[in-house]
Amino acid sequence: MTTSAFRKIPPPVFILPTIALLLSAFMTWANAAAGAPFAALWARNFATCLVMLPLILLGIAQLEKLVAVVAPTLGPFWGKVVVSLLSSLAIESLLALVISLINSPWDATLPLYWWKAFSRSLPIGLLIGFFMGFYMKPKLDAMRRARQT
């Protein structure tokens, strides 16, 4: 493939699997039992994240609109901060729940599995949220506007 062929591929085709790979790695690490086959668990969790992430991201555009309506005086910078934080929390919460439901016994330990997956992957989730909100989303929006003209 040439460089121009790579440019025709939409960035989300690369971004979503990368995010799913990172988040599933941290959540698998959080919940993997000692001696468990990490690679097999990670592969299953990665596939789950890859399916769930686009569904979650559909709601984030609505979240951005909601923040603009609920808090119109925030301004662009603080609006991005709030949306990035809420997006990170939403993504981490839902992915941690799905991965915990897959990896844990469905008993009283489920909340512990969820908490471990959520809390250990939250720092990377916050970094991804801020990276997406402040760097990637403006780039993607600019690319989308350029294609429309």
BELDA-V824812 format. One line per field, one symbol per residue. ss: DSSP state (2 for helix, 1 for strand, 0 for the rest). A space follows every 50 residues. Layout:
BEGIN
ss = ???
END
This chain:
BEGIN
ss = 00222222000222222222222222222220000002222222222222 22222222222222222222000022222222222222222222222222 2220000002222222222222222222222222222222222222220
END
